[in-house]
Amino acid sequence: MEGLCVMMDHSTSILLTLLILALPSAHGGNVLVFPLDGSHWVNMKILTDELHSRGHNVTVVRASNSWYIKETSPHYTSITIPNTGGFEEQDFGSFVSKLIQIRREGNSAWARLSMEMEILKQFSDLHRNLGEMIIQMFEDEKLMQSLRNAHYDVVLTDPALGGGVLLAHYLSLPLVFNVRWTVEGEAHFAIAPSPLSYVPFPGAELTDSMSFSQRVKNMLCYAFGCMQISYITKPVYTALTHRYFGPGVDYLSLFQAADIWLMRNDFVFEFPRPTMPNVVYMGGFQCKPSKPLPQDLEDFVQSSGEHGVIIMSLGTLISQLPHDLTAEIAAAFAQLPQKIIWRYTGERPTTLGNNTLLVDWMPQNDLLGHPKTRAFVAHGGTNGVQEAIYHGVPIVGLPLIFDQPDNLFRMGARGAAKIVDIANLDRSVFLQAIQEVLHDPSYRMNMQMLSRLHQDQPMKPLDRAIFWVEYVMRHKGAAHLRTESYKMPWYSYHSVDVIAVLLAAILLIIVTTIAVIKFLCCWAYYKRKIKCE
């Protein structure tokens, strides 16, 4: 009997050993992360934390002046480059303030052009600083050798700046994108067919059902976008690729060769459009069920009674607005029966009502998931919009800069948001917009419908994203999912050469047929003439 127990213990030990060896998480991989600072790091950090929790070793490359990306973390090891490749909080704040001031001057063509020029200058500086950081890294042989010796399995990067793409190619590593934007604009336009007849160009504020005049506008916006790329992107990255990889390497082809594109949106937010097999949609991957609020905040929310609360946040990059604007917003809030929780760090507005609580930080996800939350006043950042969709809370939009107007336009087109132009904002306009969202049930019904569509999927977006990162690590890439069309010249991609040959063949047949007919007619005429003579 004792021998039998020993045999059973031995068999159990073998079985447990086999089970442990079979677990995918038993072997952690090495992930090299090249992120983008600011709000983009907020969602990249979610991926790095999750990868760490699943047993992977994560290394993050950061600039010494990074704003959000900390040098020390329990979830990753950092490599700090003494360079200006990060965000300077003060400089970025000044830039945002200038854009808001331009936007408040109205929607004239001159104001729009001034805003675009400011954005171009800011992006040009970002790309140039990134280029200097890459040169510094590539010229540091000791650093590059240490990266080679680390035997990374994959590079995870945000391609809104191109540093991670160049680094992955330099180290010959598989490449995964955490993406919505690349250095050339919206990610789909870099990899998937994008017919401008029904695919709206970002910033055009159009849907997938366009009139003729709207299609003209879409084409013009696309042409302007191409001009921007030629001005701010191409010179920087062409110089870098030629310097380190030779003149035969096109920088855009390095982006298009990425193995997996983890897209930070889905078709609840995006209009239907062509896509590719290696695009994985993880819209709302940062969203999660709400947790209980801190007691003081819960007491404030409960004090709202049947009216509920409204929350306001302008995201991670815009902490405050001009004083006169905040005074108008505060005055409008003061006229509402709802309680207001406003994430705001500026000087306290003199028109602030007793129903409004100003906070330096708030648990936005938990507040959006609270049953007493009635509306979300937001600037239209992708993260905030996705959280509002997840929790089914309608939006009062105050779009300010970058992709925010376009994001909120998409919500407005679905009947889930009311947009207020900051150029025309005063207390009466703002109050009217809030009351419309509060009292017209269609806004909440439409947003809750989007929430149901978003949540009705077989697995969580974050789990899907991590699966595909690990998939690339297991298989050393995902080349079988990647189209090779990016290697084709434009005339071959659009079959211009084929069409030209077919047209030439048709023309040759027509010309030959006409020549034969003409010859036969002449020959018949000649014979009749001889016969008559």
Phi, psi and omega in degrees: 000317179297321178296323179297318179297319179298317180297320180295318178298319180296317180295320179297319180297318179296316181298316179296320178299315179297320180295318180296319179295331182281343182291130181299329184281357182294332180246107179278142178265175178249117185247125176259121185249127175241094188268176170250138184287178178079212183296334178296327179292331181303315180275334174294324180298327177298318179292317181294320179296319181291320177298319178297319182295340180262014171094009180268150176268121185248131176239130183247127175269125183222154174277154183294337180259025180300142183272308184261332187276109184280151182286325180247140180200146175286351186255350180204161171258138183253150169243112185261125179260121180288082186208174181260037181279354181266195179257133170269118186302315183294315180296318180292324177299319178295320179297314180297318179300321180294319179296319179297319180297318179296317181296326180288345179286353176120182182256026179292161179298324180293318179296317180297318179295320179298318179296315180298321180293321177296317179295318178301316181296316180297314180294322178299318178296319179299313181293322179294317177297321178297320178300319178295323179293319179294317178300316179299320179291311185293332179277350179268092186297325179297316178297313183294325178292323178294325177293322177293319182291340181286344177053059177291150180266335185198153170252127176250123186214160171260114188278013172298333164239150192265010184298315181295326179295313180295321180294318179298318179292321180297322182267000180056050182246151172302154189230129176237134179259136161259102203220143153227329180237143170247181177296345180253015178109205182302136194298320182304325184292343179271343189229332188244152173304134185224074180298122184288354178289333179218001175255107183291135177284136181305134181097341179285342181055057180232161176260186178274005175239098189245142170283176180300313181296325178291326177291326174297314177300317180299318179295319180294319177297320178297316180296320178295322177298320178296323178296320178299316180300316180297330185275317190253338188253306189304315182300318183294308188280331174296317178298318181292315181294322178293324183291320187252340184237356178097159184291345181278356183259123177267130185298324182294326180295332177293323176292314183293343180273002179302146185285310183227136176250104175277101188273126184277041171203181178210185185270012162278326178266315184278148172283148180304138183197163176297149178218188185229159184298333183264015172264121181246120184272125181229035179305132181078017183296338180274352184278151180201161177303147182288150176253164178301143180282157169305149190301319181295323179288321178298320178297319179295317179297315182294333180290351180285346179063218184285344182285330179080190184235156171241135177247147179227131176209140177253025172082193187274338187260343184240095185275335182206159180247170174304149187301318182293328179288317179294329177295320179292320179295314180298321180295322178293316178301321184297339181271000183264148175282344180287157169274147184241133171245115190238117175281108187207134185243005182275192178294138184297123180296140181289340182267010185295133180270168180291345181273000187248129177251120176268133180226148175287328181210150176215150176284082190303314181299318181290325177289320178296329180274000181282137183297343180269357180283125185257328182202160182233114175270116190219159180274346176100019173295151185301317182298313180295319178297318180296321179292322177296319177298313183303317184266356176072035182254123180293157189244138162256112190265133172240074183294138185241301189216174173054232184272002187299314178302319182291320178300313182289328175301319179297321177290322177295322179295336179265006177073024183246004182210148172246125186257135178245125178284123183297337179292335182249011188284127165217180187297324181288318179297315182294317180297318180298319180295316179297315181296325177297315180293323182289321191257345175267108186294345182295328180298310180293319180298317180294319179292322178293326175296317176299322179298316180296318178297318182295319185276346181274079180214156191291337178211159181293142180304322180294319177297321179296318180297314181295322177305316185284331172296314179292328177300313179297322178294319181293322188254010178058037180127183178213052185298332182290344178264353187260126176290147177264011184297335182294343179277350182277142172294159187302324183288333175281320180302317181268009178058029178296320180294319179295314180298319180297317180295316179296319177295320178296319179296316178297317179297319179297318179296317180296314180296317179298316180298316179297319180295318180295314180299317179298319179296316180296319178297316179296319181295318179295318179298319180296319180295318180296323181294317179295320182295321180292325180287000000 
